[in-house]
Amino acid sequence: MSVSAVLLFGEIIPQAICSKYGLVVGAKLARLVKLLMLLTSPISWPFGRLLDAVLGHEGHVLFR
């Protein structure tokens, strides 16, 4: 059920909305995306650094 909801609301509906007016929708939501990036950076930046340390910068696994 949850996979179907993510597929519907995260893939199918946005693709249907943005297929014709993708640049307009992207331009209107750019400020919102930058704000969300700023708000989530205190959590996402340390996790990104941790993943780089564990997996490596190129995505290769260091520990086998």
C-alpha positions in Angstrom: 0.0 0.0 0.0 2.7 2.5 0.9 4.8 1.6 -2.2 1.7 2.3 -4.3 1.1 5.6 -2.6 4.7 6.7 -3.1 4.6 5.6 -6.8 1.3 7.5 -7.3 2.1 10.7 -5.5 5.9 10.7 -6.0 6.1 9.6 -9.6 2.9 9.4 -11.7 1.1 12.6 -10.6 4.2 14.9 -10.7 5.1 13.5 -14.1 1.6 14.1 -15.4 1.6 17.7 -14.0 5.2 18.6 -15.1 5.3 16.9 -18.5 3.8 19.9 -20.3 4.8 22.8 -18.0 8.0 21.4 -16.4 10.1 24.5 -16.7 7.3 26.8 -15.4 6.7 24.5 -12.4 10.4 24.2 -11.7 10.9 27.9 -11.8 8.0 28.5 -9.4 9.2 25.9 -6.9 12.9 26.8 -7.0 12.7 29.0 -3.9 10.8 26.4 -2.0 13.4 23.7 -2.9 16.2 26.0 -1.7 14.4 26.7 1.5 13.9 23.0 2.1 17.5 22.4 1.4 18.5 25.0 3.9 16.1 23.7 6.6 17.3 20.0 6.2 21.0 20.8 5.8 21.8 20.4 9.6 20.6 16.8 9.3 21.6 15.9 5.7 25.1 17.3 5.7 26.4 15.1 8.5 24.8 12.1 7.0 26.3 12.8 3.7 29.8 13.1 5.3 29.2 9.8 7.1 28.2 8.1 3.9 31.3 9.5 2.1 33.5 8.2 4.9 31.9 4.7 4.9 31.3 4.2 1.2 34.0 6.5 -0.2 33.5 9.6 -2.3 33.0 7.7 -5.5 30.6 5.3 -4.0 33.0 2.4 -3.7 32.8 0.3 -0.5 35.8 0.6 1.7 34.9 -2.3 4.0 34.5 -5.7 2.4 
